[in-house]
């Protein structure tokens, strides 16, 4: 069964050619409208780009004129400087030439005079009359003396002629060159600075800045009342030394060693936050501070009248020694041992808020305070040199000597200490955590 133009169609929808054509035209009109809007947008972008290109060309022309004016101005100044320097050289040359010419003229006159005297002497030598020769003796002696004195005088004048003064020439040249930058005028009528691109404007400002151009930098080694600040953030070694009245600071955040030494009246500060060693020593009347927040060792020693402070918040030992008439403080907030020793008439304070052991020893006439709020043992021993205490019973005590410091240990403490050590090793999983 085939479809026909007349009659009814079975099983499908049909439409006339005019209807199908109108639908097709409607779709094409929509597409044409979209394309038209896109073309208009493209035309606007082209127009904007053309305007931008024109503006950039104007700016480039303005900058070209600006730079050309600067270069012409510098060229004129260079030409004027060249004339000035060459004129100075020519002036000095003329002065030297005049002095030399005058000296040559004087020497020529002297030569003629000497030639005349030589002729007179030769005549005397050729005379056969002894009386005549003897009569001329005194005058000849005077002539000889005058000749020797004149020769010495002329020798001095030859050395005093001098030469070109290159110092004045160099000074004139350098001063004028340095003045170029400050003397260059900006032709604002060519291009305003605000209309320039940022990079070019900045470059011109740097070019015309007297503080930037032709600065005579003087670098000298200073070991007096200054400041020494070295910084090292690598795996190496940072060393800073200052023997003046200033401040010596050394900081190292690497795995190396940080050493700072100061033997002056100032302050010596060394800080190390790495796994290495931090050492600070000060033998002056100042303050010595060392801080270490790593797993290493922090030692600070001070044998002066100042204050010695050591801080360690890691898992190792913190030791601070002070043998002066001052105060020794040590703070340790870790799971280890905190030991402080002071054999002076001062005050010894030790505080530990961890699970470890806090020991404080004072063999002086001062006060010994130890505070421990942890689960460990807190022992404070104070040996006051009183006759009654010298008769103490040492049956339950064990004494030993270490570096001129007498330490006392109680047997009960040793048991507690072992207990704490065992707990520490079990909890932390370490076999050994440093010297006791």
VOPAGU-2260 file (C-alpha; in pm, 1 decimal, decimal comma):
REM VOPAGU-2260
SITE   aa  ch    i         X         Y         Z
SITE  UNK   A    0       0,0       0,0       0,0
SITE  UNK   A    1     156,7     337,4    -102,6
SITE  UNK   A    2      92,7     691,0      21,6
SITE  UNK   A    3     -94,0     936,3    -189,6
SITE  UNK   A    4    -125,0    1311,2    -198,6
SITE  UNK   A    5    -500,4    1293,5    -168,8
SITE  UNK   A    6    -702,7    1103,4      77,7
SITE  UNK   A    7    -616,3     985,1     427,5
SITE  UNK   A    8    -282,5     829,3     532,7
SITE  UNK   A    9    -278,2     538,4     764,1
SITE  UNK   A   10     -17,2     488,4    1040,5
SITE  UNK   A   11     177,7     817,6    1013,1
SITE  UNK   A   12     138,1    1195,3    1031,9
SITE  UNK   A   13     170,2    1410,4     723,0
SITE  UNK   A   14     198,1    1791,2     663,6
SITE  UNK   A   15     201,1    2011,8     363,3
SITE  UNK   A   16     513,6    2149,0     199,5
SITE  UNK   A   17     431,9    2503,1     304,4
SITE  UNK   A   18     406,5    2405,2     670,6
SITE  UNK   A   19     735,7    2213,8     658,5
SITE  UNK   A   20     901,0    2505,7     480,5
SITE  UNK   A   21     781,1    2757,1     741,4
SITE  UNK   A   22     915,1    2543,0    1027,0
SITE  UNK   A   23    1251,4    2514,3     853,8
SITE  UNK   A   24    1262,0    2889,2     798,5
SITE  UNK   A   25    1183,9    2952,1    1166,8
SITE  UNK   A   26    1478,9    2738,1    1274,9
SITE  UNK   A   27    1704,6    2915,6    1027,7
SITE  UNK   A   28    1587,6    3256,2    1155,0
SITE  UNK   A   29    1680,3    3156,1    1512,0
SITE  UNK   A   30    2023,3    3040,8    1398,7
SITE  UNK   A   31    2068,5    3360,7    1198,1
SITE  UNK   A   32    1982,6    3570,6    1502,2
SITE  UNK   A   33    2240,0    3388,8    1715,9
SITE  UNK   A   34    2506,2    3423,8    1448,5
SITE  UNK   A   35    2422,3    3790,9    1410,7
SITE  UNK   A   36    2465,9    3853,1    1783,5
SITE  UNK   A   37    2795,1    3664,0    1780,1
SITE  UNK   A   38    2916,8    3870,2    1485,2
SITE  UNK   A   39    2820,8    4192,6    1659,4
SITE  UNK   A   40    3008,4    4080,1    1969,9
SITE  UNK   A   41    3312,0    3994,5    1759,5
SITE  UNK   A   42    3292,5    4334,6    1591,0
SITE  UNK   A   43    3282,6    4503,8    1931,3
SITE  UNK   A   44    3586,4    4307,0    2044,7
SITE  UNK   A   45    3769,9    4397,9    1727,0
SITE  UNK   A   46    3682,3    4762,1    1783,2
SITE  UNK   A   47    3800,9    4745,0    2144,4
SITE  UNK   A   48    4124,6    4580,7    2037,6
SITE  UNK   A   49    4175,3    4846,2    1773,0
SITE  UNK   A   50    4124,0    5116,4    2033,1
SITE  UNK   A   51    4361,6    4937,6    2270,9
SITE  UNK   A   52    4621,9    4909,6    1997,3
SITE  UNK   A   53    4585,1    5278,0    1925,3
SITE  UNK   A   54    4625,5    5363,6    2292,8
SITE  UNK   A   55    4931,1    5142,5    2322,1
SITE  UNK   A   56    5078,4    5299,6    2011,1
SITE  UNK   A   57    5022,4    5642,9    2161,2
SITE  UNK   A   58    5181,1    5530,6    2486,6
SITE  UNK   A   59    5472,7    5377,3    2299,7
SITE  UNK   A   60    5518,2    5698,2    2104,9
SITE  UNK   A   61    5504,6    5897,9    2426,4
SITE  UNK   A   62    5752,7    5669,8    2599,8
SITE  UNK   A   63    5977,2    5682,9    2294,0
SITE  UNK   A   64    5971,1    6059,5    2303,1
SITE  UNK   A   65    6027,7    6055,8    2677,9
SITE  UNK   A   66    6326,4    5824,7    2653,3
SITE  UNK   A   67    6460,8    6013,4    2353,9
SITE  UNK   A   68    6437,6    6337,0    2549,1
SITE  UNK   A   69    6617,3    6179,0    2843,2
SITE  UNK   A   70    6889,3    6037,3    2620,7
SITE  UNK   A   71    6928,3    6368,6    2438,8
SITE  UNK   A   72    6952,1    6548,9    2769,8
SITE  UNK   A   73    7209,9    6300,3    2894,6
SITE  UNK   A   74    7396,4    6324,9    2565,2
SITE  UNK   A   75    7407,0    6702,4    2593,9
SITE  UNK   A   76    7527,9    6676,6    2949,4
SITE  UNK   A   77    7788,9    6421,9    2847,1
SITE  UNK   A   78    7908,6    6648,2    2570,6
SITE  UNK   A   79    7927,0    6939,2    2812,5
SITE  UNK   A   80    8108,4    6720,0    3063,0
SITE  UNK   A   81    8346,5    6601,4    2793,7
SITE  UNK   A   82    8425,4    6959,9    2701,2
SITE  UNK   A   83    8470,3    7050,5    3066,9
SITE  UNK   A   84    8701,3    6759,4    3141,8
SITE  UNK   A   85    8899,6    6804,9    2821,5
SITE  UNK   A   86    8925,3    7174,4    2899,5
SITE  UNK   A   87    9056,3    7091,8    3246,2
SITE  UNK   A   88    9308,7    6851,4    3099,7
SITE  UNK   A   89    9413,7    7110,5    2844,1
SITE  UNK   A   90    9444,1    7375,3    3115,8
SITE  UNK   A   91    9666,0    7154,3    3329,1
SITE  UNK   A   92    9866,3    7059,8    3022,6
SITE  UNK   A   93    9919,2    7427,0    2940,5
SITE  UNK   A   94   10024,1    7500,6    3297,0
SITE  UNK   A   95   10276,3    7219,0    3295,0
SITE  UNK   A   96   10392,2    7322,9    2950,8
SITE  UNK   A   97   10438,3    7683,4    3063,4
SITE  UNK   A   98   10634,8    7576,3    3367,9
SITE  UNK   A   99   10850,3    7348,2    3157,5
SITE  UNK   A  100   10900,8    7617,5    2893,2
SITE  UNK   A  101   11000,0    7870,6    3157,1
SITE  UNK   A  102   11242,6    7626,1    3308,6
SITE  UNK   A  103   11384,5    7543,0    2965,9
SITE  UNK   A  104   11430,3    7914,6    2897,0
SITE  UNK   A  105   11609,6    7960,1    3227,9
SITE  UNK   A  106   11827,4    7659,5    3155,3
SITE  UNK   A  107   11909,4    7791,4    2808,2
SITE  UNK   A  108   12019,6    8120,1    2962,5
SITE  UNK   A  109   12221,4    7927,5    3214,9
SITE  UNK   A  110   12377,3    7722,7    2938,6
SITE  UNK   A  111   12489,7    8039,4    2762,8
SITE  UNK   A  112   12632,8    8173,4    3086,6
SITE  UNK   A  113   12810,5    7847,9    3155,3
SITE  UNK   A  114   12945,2    7841,9    2802,5
SITE  UNK   A  115   13082,9    8191,6    2854,3
SITE  UNK   A  116   13245,5    8090,7    3181,2
SITE  UNK   A  117   13385,3    7778,0    3022,0
SITE  UNK   A  118   13538,8    7992,0    2747,6
SITE  UNK   A  119   13697,0    8223,7    3003,0
SITE  UNK   A  120   13838,1    7930,8    3194,9
SITE  UNK   A  121   13975,4    7775,9    2878,4
SITE  UNK   A  122   14148,0    8103,0    2799,9
SITE  UNK   A  123   14304,2    8107,8    3144,6
SITE  UNK   A  124   14418,6    7752,5    3096,8
SITE  UNK   A  125   14584,2    7842,1    2767,9
SITE  UNK   A  126   14766,1    8146,9    2913,2
SITE  UNK   A  127   15141,2    8120,8    2956,7
SITE  UNK   A  128   15179,0    8412,3    3196,4
SITE  UNK   A  129   15168,0    8272,4    3555,0
SITE  UNK   A  130   15099,8    8613,3    3707,0
SITE  UNK   A  131   14782,3    8656,8    3506,2
SITE  UNK   A  132   14658,5    8307,2    3599,5
SITE  UNK   A  133   14716,3    8368,9    3969,9
SITE  UNK   A  134   14535,5    8700,1    3959,8
SITE  UNK   A  135   14221,9    8530,0    3824,9
SITE  UNK   A  136   14215,0    8262,5    4096,6
SITE  UNK   A  137   13965,9    8414,9    4340,2
SITE  UNK   A  138   13716,9    8506,3    4073,6
SITE  UNK   A  139   13730,5    8154,2    3932,0
SITE  UNK   A  140   13654,9    8006,2    4272,3
SITE  UNK   A  141   13346,6    8226,5    4302,4
SITE  UNK   A  142   13230,8    8119,7    3958,0
SITE  UNK   A  143   13266,9    7752,6    4047,7
SITE  UNK   A  144   13068,5    7794,6    4369,1
SITE  UNK   A  145   12793,0    7982,7    4190,6
SITE  UNK   A  146   12775,3    7710,8    3927,1
SITE  UNK   A  147   12734,1    7434,2    4186,0
SITE  UNK   A  148   12461,9    7624,8    4373,7
SITE  UNK   A  149   12276,2    7703,6    4051,5
SITE  UNK   A  150   12290,7    7338,2    3947,1
SITE  UNK   A  151   12133,3    7224,3    4274,4
SITE  UNK   A  152   11865,0    7495,5    4247,7
SITE  UNK   A  153   11775,1    7396,3    3894,1
SITE  UNK   A  154   11756,9    7029,6    3992,6
SITE  UNK   A  155   11500,9    7118,2    4256,8
SITE  UNK   A  156   11299,8    7323,0    4008,4
SITE  UNK   A  157   11292,6    7032,3    3764,3
SITE  UNK   A  158   11129,2    6811,4    4029,0
SITE  UNK   A  159   10884,0    7088,2    4115,0
SITE  UNK   A  160   10748,5    7117,6    3762,3
SITE  UNK   A  161   10477,4    6861,6    3843,6
SITE  UNK   A  162   10242,5    6670,2    3615,5
SITE  UNK   A  163    9872,1    6634,9    3539,2
SITE  UNK   A  164    9645,3    6621,3    3844,8
SITE  UNK   A  165    9436,3    6314,5    3764,8
SITE  UNK   A  166    9265,2    6339,2    4105,2
SITE  UNK   A  167    9097,5    6667,8    4014,1
SITE  UNK   A  168    9003,8    6529,2    3673,0
SITE  UNK   A  169    8849,9    6213,3    3821,0
SITE  UNK   A  170    8665,4    6412,7    4087,0
SITE  UNK   A  171    8517,8    6643,8    3826,6
SITE  UNK   A  172    8414,3    6351,5    3607,1
SITE  UNK   A  173    8254,2    6145,8    3885,8
SITE  UNK   A  174    8072,6    6439,7    4044,4
SITE  UNK   A  175    7924,6    6547,0    3712,2
SITE  UNK   A  176    7818,9    6193,1    3623,7
SITE  UNK   A  177    7649,3    6159,4    3961,5
SITE  UNK   A  178    7470,9    6487,4    3898,3
SITE  UNK   A  179    7322,7    6362,3    3572,9
SITE  UNK   A  180    7058,8    6157,8    3749,4
SITE  UNK   A  181    6947,3    6438,2    3978,7
SITE  UNK   A  182    6964,9    6697,5    3703,7
SITE  UNK   A  183    6767,4    6513,2    3439,2
SITE  UNK   A  184    6429,2    6681,5    3398,8
SITE  UNK   A  185    6118,2    6484,1    3308,6
SITE  UNK   A  186    5934,9    6615,0    3000,7
SITE  UNK   A  187    5583,5    6582,6    3146,1
SITE  UNK   A  188    5430,5    6727,4    2830,1
SITE  UNK   A  189    5528,8    6412,2    2643,3
SITE  UNK   A  190    5367,4    6154,6    2869,4
SITE  UNK   A  191    5225,1    6161,1    3215,1
SITE  UNK   A  192    5362,9    5908,8    3460,1
SITE  UNK   A  193    5017,3    5778,6    3540,7
SITE  UNK   A  194    4966,1    5687,8    3174,1
SITE  UNK   A  195    5276,8    5470,8    3163,8
SITE  UNK   A  196    5274,0    5097,0    3212,3
SITE  UNK   A  197    5364,2    4996,8    3565,3
SITE  UNK   A  198    5694,9    4832,1    3477,8
SITE  UNK   A  199    5820,4    5118,6    3262,6
SITE  UNK   A  200    5712,5    5383,2    3512,4
SITE  UNK   A  201    5889,2    5199,0    3792,9
SITE  UNK   A  202    6200,6    5157,0    3581,4
SITE  UNK   A  203    6212,4    5528,4    3499,3
SITE  UNK   A  204    6159,3    5618,9    3862,9
SITE  UNK   A  205    6449,3    5394,9    3959,6
SITE  UNK   A  206    6658,3    5545,0    3680,9
SITE  UNK   A  207    6589,4    5897,8    3802,3
SITE  UNK   A  208    6623,6    5825,2    4173,3
SITE  UNK   A  209    6930,4    5984,4    4323,6
SITE  UNK   A  210    6922,8    5736,9    4609,4
SITE  UNK   A  211    6964,0    5446,5    4367,6
SITE  UNK   A  212    7200,3    5572,9    4100,3
SITE  UNK   A  213    7576,1    5597,9    4142,1
SITE  UNK   A  214    7581,2    5540,9    4514,7
SITE  UNK   A  215    7926,2    5502,6    4660,6
SITE  UNK   A  216    7884,8    5206,2    4890,8
SITE  UNK   A  217    8144,9    5168,1    5160,9
SITE  UNK   A  218    8167,1    4818,8    5307,0
SITE  UNK   A  219    8386,1    4790,4    5611,3
SITE  UNK   A  220    8449,7    4532,4    5878,4
SITE  UNK   A  221    8304,2    4650,8    6208,0
SITE  UNK   A  222    8414,0    4491,6    6534,4
SITE  UNK   A  223    8319,5    4773,8    6771,8
SITE  UNK   A  224    7991,7    4882,4    6930,2
SITE  UNK   A  225    7776,3    4706,9    6674,2
SITE  UNK   A  226    7546,6    4412,1    6632,5
SITE  UNK   A  227    7640,5    4073,6    6491,7
SITE  UNK   A  228    7345,2    3884,7    6348,1
SITE  UNK   A  229    7422,1    3561,8    6161,7
SITE  UNK   A  230    7145,7    3327,3    6050,7
SITE  UNK   A  231    7179,5    2971,9    5921,7
SITE  UNK   A  232    6881,5    2751,9    5826,3
SITE  UNK   A  233    7079,8    2474,0    5662,7
SITE  UNK   A  234    7233,9    2147,1    5777,0
SITE  UNK   A  235    7563,6    2311,3    5855,6
SITE  UNK   A  236    7715,5    2501,2    6141,1
SITE  UNK   A  237    7627,2    2851,3    6251,1
SITE  UNK   A  238    7892,9    3033,9    6446,8
SITE  UNK   A  239    7871,2    3390,5    6568,1
SITE  UNK   A  240    8132,1    3572,3    6772,4
SITE  UNK   A  241    8119,8    3927,1    6898,5
SITE  UNK   A  242    8388,1    4079,2    7120,3
SITE  UNK   A  243    8231,0    4423,9    7139,8
SITE  UNK   A  244    7976,6    4597,3    7361,2
SITE  UNK   A  245    7690,3    4501,1    7136,1
SITE  UNK   A  246    7456,2    4210,4    7103,1
SITE  UNK   A  247    7545,8    3869,8    6961,7
SITE  UNK   A  248    7259,0    3665,5    6829,6
SITE  UNK   A  249    7286,4    3331,3    6653,0
SITE  UNK   A  250    6991,5    3124,0    6536,1
SITE  UNK   A  251    7003,2    2781,7    6374,5
SITE  UNK   A  252    6694,6    2578,1    6287,8
SITE  UNK   A  253    6881,9    2291,7    6124,4
SITE  UNK   A  254    7026,4    1958,8    6233,6
SITE  UNK   A  255    7368,1    2106,7    6296,5
SITE  UNK   A  256    7537,5    2285,7    6578,9
SITE  UNK   A  257    7469,8    2639,9    6691,4
SITE  UNK   A  258    7747,1    2810,0    6882,9
SITE  UNK   A  259    7750,5    3166,0    7007,5
SITE  UNK   A  260    8022,7    3317,3    7222,9
SITE  UNK   A  261    8038,5    3663,9    7370,1
SITE  UNK   A  262    8315,7    3785,7    7600,3
SITE  UNK   A  263    8188,7    4141,2    7633,0
SITE  UNK   A  264    7949,7    4333,2    7854,7
SITE  UNK   A  265    7655,8    4255,7    7633,5
SITE  UNK   A  266    7403,4    3979,4    7597,2
SITE  UNK   A  267    7466,2    3640,5    7438,5
SITE  UNK   A  268    7162,0    3459,8    7310,5
SITE  UNK   A  269    7162,1    3128,7    7126,0
SITE  UNK   A  270    6851,1    2939,5    7020,0
SITE  UNK   A  271    6831,3    2600,5    6852,4
SITE  UNK   A  272    6506,2    2421,9    6770,4
SITE  UNK   A  273    6668,9    2128,2    6592,8
SITE  UNK   A  274    6795,3    1785,4    6693,8
SITE  UNK   A  275    7145,0    1910,7    6753,0
SITE  UNK   A  276    7333,3    2075,7    7034,4
SITE  UNK   A  277    7295,5    2431,9    7153,4
SITE  UNK   A  278    7586,0    2578,6    7345,9
SITE  UNK   A  279    7614,0    2930,2    7477,7
SITE  UNK   A  280    7895,7    3060,2    7695,1
SITE  UNK   A  281    7936,5    3403,4    7847,3
SITE  UNK   A  282    8220,7    3500,1    8080,7
SITE  UNK   A  283    8118,5    3862,9    8120,5
SITE  UNK   A  284    7892,6    4065,9    8347,3
SITE  UNK   A  285    7595,2    4016,6    8122,9
SITE  UNK   A  286    7324,5    3759,0    8081,3
SITE  UNK   A  287    7365,4    3418,1    7918,2
SITE  UNK   A  288    7054,2    3250,6    7788,9
SITE  UNK   A  289    7028,1    2922,6    7601,7
SITE  UNK   A  290    6703,2    2763,4    7493,8
SITE  UNK   A  291    6657,1    2424,9    7328,0
SITE  UNK   A  292    6320,2    2267,6    7248,8
SITE  UNK   A  293    6458,1    1963,7    7068,5
SITE  UNK   A  294    6570,3    1613,8    7159,7
SITE  UNK   A  295    6927,7    1722,4    7211,4
SITE  UNK   A  296    7123,0    1866,6    7498,8
SITE  UNK   A  297    7104,7    2220,7    7625,4
SITE  UNK   A  298    7393,5    2349,2    7831,6
SITE  UNK   A  299    7450,0    2698,4    7961,7
SITE  UNK   A  300    7744,9    2801,3    8173,8
SITE  UNK   A  301    7807,7    3136,4    8336,7
SITE  UNK   A  302    8093,3    3214,3    8573,3
SITE  UNK   A  303    8011,1    3582,3    8617,4
SITE  UNK   A  304    7791,4    3792,9    8842,7
SITE  UNK   A  305    7497,0    3763,6    8611,5
SITE  UNK   A  306    7208,4    3525,4    8571,3
SITE  UNK   A  307    7225,0    3183,3    8407,8
SITE  UNK   A  308    6903,7    3038,0    8275,0
SITE  UNK   A  309    6854,9    2715,0    8083,7
SITE  UNK   A  310    6525,2    2589,9    7946,5
SITE  UNK   A  311    6468,9    2243,9    7800,6
SITE  UNK   A  312    6123,6    2105,1    7720,5
SITE  UNK   A  313    6247,9    1784,4    7558,8
SITE  UNK   A  314    6299,6    1425,3    7672,0
SITE  UNK   A  315    6658,9    1464,6    7785,6
SITE  UNK   A  316    6849,8    1627,5    8066,8
SITE  UNK   A  317    6867,3    1991,4    8146,9
SITE  UNK   A  318    7167,5    2104,6    8343,2
SITE  UNK   A  319    7247,7    2453,6    8459,9
SITE  UNK   A  320    7555,8    2539,5    8662,0
SITE  UNK   A  321    7624,4    2870,4    8828,6
SITE  UNK   A  322    7920,0    2920,4    9062,9
SITE  UNK   A  323    7862,9    3291,1    9118,7
SITE  UNK   A  324    7676,8    3508,2    9367,2
SITE  UNK   A  325    7357,1    3488,2    9171,3
SITE  UNK   A  326    7047,0    3284,9    9108,7
SITE  UNK   A  327    7036,8    2953,5    8923,6
SITE  UNK   A  328    6706,8    2844,4    8780,3
SITE  UNK   A  329    6633,4    2532,8    8577,8
SITE  UNK   A  330    6294,9    2433,8    8440,2
SITE  UNK   A  331    6219,8    2095,1    8291,3
SITE  UNK   A  332    5868,1    1981,3    8195,1
SITE  UNK   A  333    5955,3    1649,0    8032,6
SITE  UNK   A  334    5962,3    1284,8    8140,2
SITE  UNK   A  335    6323,1    1292,9    8245,1
SITE  UNK   A  336    6550,1    1418,1    8516,5
SITE  UNK   A  337    6603,4    1779,4    8613,1
SITE  UNK   A  338    6924,4    1852,8    8796,8
SITE  UNK   A  339    7041,0    2188,2    8926,5
SITE  UNK   A  340    7351,4    2257,4    9129,8
SITE  UNK   A  341    7442,9    2576,7    9307,4
SITE  UNK   A  342    7734,6    2604,4    9549,1
SITE  UNK   A  343    7697,7    2976,7    9608,5
SITE  UNK   A  344    7518,8    3183,9    9875,7
SITE  UNK   A  345    7226,2    3229,5    9642,6
SITE  UNK   A  346    6892,9    3061,4    9584,7
SITE  UNK   A  347    6843,6    2732,6    9399,1
SITE  UNK   A  348    6502,7    2656,9    9259,7
SITE  UNK   A  349    6401,5    2354,0    9055,2
SITE  UNK   A  350    6053,4    2270,0    8935,8
SITE  UNK   A  351    5939,0    1958,4    8749,3
SITE  UNK   A  352    5574,9    1886,9    8666,0
SITE  UNK   A  353    5638,5    1558,9    8485,1
SITE  UNK   A  354    5652,0    1189,9    8573,5
SITE  UNK   A  355    6023,1    1199,4    8639,3
SITE  UNK   A  356    6247,4    1288,9    8926,0
SITE  UNK   A  357    6330,1    1635,5    9047,8
SITE  UNK   A  358    6658,6    1682,2    9227,9
SITE  UNK   A  359    6788,0    2001,2    9380,4
SITE  UNK   A  360    7116,9    2027,5    9565,5
SITE  UNK   A  361    7241,4    2330,7    9751,9
SITE  UNK   A  362    7560,0    2309,6    9956,7
SITE  UNK   A  363    7560,3    2677,2   10047,1
SITE  UNK   A  364    7410,5    2893,8   10317,3
SITE  UNK   A  365    7110,3    2978,9   10107,2
SITE  UNK   A  366    6764,4    2840,7   10051,4
SITE  UNK   A  367    6680,0    2530,0    9849,4
SITE  UNK   A  368    6330,8    2496,6    9711,1
SITE  UNK   A  369    6212,6    2203,7    9499,6
SITE  UNK   A  370    5859,2    2153,4    9376,3
SITE  UNK   A  371    5725,6    1842,3    9201,6
SITE  UNK   A  372    5353,6    1789,7    9141,7
SITE  UNK   A  373    5392,9    1466,3    8948,4
SITE  UNK   A  374    5386,3    1096,1    9030,8
SITE  UNK   A  375    5759,9    1082,4    9084,0
SITE  UNK   A  376    5986,0    1160,8    9372,4
SITE  UNK   A  377    6090,7    1504,8    9487,7
SITE  UNK   A  378    6405,6    1524,9    9694,3
SITE  UNK   A  379    6570,9    1842,2    9817,6
SITE  UNK   A  380    6892,2    1827,0   10016,5
SITE  UNK   A  381    7033,5    2135,1   10183,9
SITE  UNK   A  382    7368,1    2112,5   10360,7
SITE  UNK   A  383    7389,2    2411,2   10592,2
SITE  UNK   A  384    7733,5    2446,3   10738,2
SITE  UNK   A  385    7630,7    2441,5   11104,9
SITE  UNK   A  386    7824,9    2250,2   11368,2
SITE  UNK   A  387    7517,3    2052,5   11474,9
SITE  UNK   A  388    7453,6    1920,2   11124,9
SITE  UNK   A  389    7814,1    1818,3   11087,5
SITE  UNK   A  390    7745,2    1549,6   11350,5
SITE  UNK   A  391    7471,7    1390,7   11138,4
SITE  UNK   A  392    7445,8    1014,4   11122,4
SITE  UNK   A  393    7562,6     880,9   10788,1
SITE  UNK   A  394    7467,7     516,1   10847,4
SITE  UNK   A  395    7180,9     523,9   10598,1
SITE  UNK   A  396    7349,3     760,3   10354,1
SITE  UNK   A  397    7575,8     700,8   10058,3
SITE  UNK   A  398    7823,2     971,5    9959,1
SITE  UNK   A  399    8014,2    1022,6    9636,5
SITE  UNK   A  400    8225,0    1302,7    9487,1
SITE  UNK   A  401    8168,9    1452,0    9137,3
SITE  UNK   A  402    8340,6    1767,9    9007,5
SITE  UNK   A  403    8387,9    1931,4    9349,7
SITE  UNK   A  404    8011,7    1897,9    9424,9
SITE  UNK   A  405    7906,6    1669,0    9711,5
SITE  UNK   A  406    7578,2    1493,2    9641,7
SITE  UNK   A  407    7369,1    1301,7    9894,7
SITE  UNK   A  408    7144,1    1016,5    9806,1
SITE  UNK   A  409    6902,1     842,9   10037,6
SITE  UNK   A  410    6846,5     467,7   10001,4
SITE  UNK   A  411    6472,9     525,4    9994,0
SITE  UNK   A  412    6524,9     766,7    9705,5
SITE  UNK   A  413    6729,6     509,3    9514,1
SITE  UNK   A  414    6438,6     266,6    9534,4
SITE  UNK   A  415    6197,2     533,6    9421,0
SITE  UNK   A  416    6438,6     640,3    9149,9
SITE  UNK   A  417    6467,0     285,8    9016,1
SITE  UNK   A  418    6091,1     258,8    9024,1
SITE  UNK   A  419    6054,5     573,8    8822,2
SITE  UNK   A  420    6324,3     463,0    8580,8
SITE  UNK   A  421    6150,6     129,1    8526,6
SITE  UNK   A  422    5818,6     297,1    8467,5
SITE  UNK   A  423    5979,5     540,4    8230,3
SITE  UNK   A  424    6148,6     266,1    8029,7
SITE  UNK   A  425    5830,7      60,4    8013,0
SITE  UNK   A  426    5613,4     352,5    7906,9
SITE  UNK   A  427    5846,2     516,9    7663,5
SITE  UNK   A  428    6010,8     208,3    7520,6
SITE  UNK   A  429    6363,3     337,2    7577,7
SITE  UNK   A  430    6653,3     138,7    7719,9
SITE  UNK   A  431    6852,8     443,2    7822,6
SITE  UNK   A  432    6770,4     810,4    7827,5
SITE  UNK   A  433    7096,4     975,1    7928,9
SITE  UNK   A  434    7328,6    1019,0    8216,6
SITE  UNK   A  435    7190,5    1046,2    8568,5
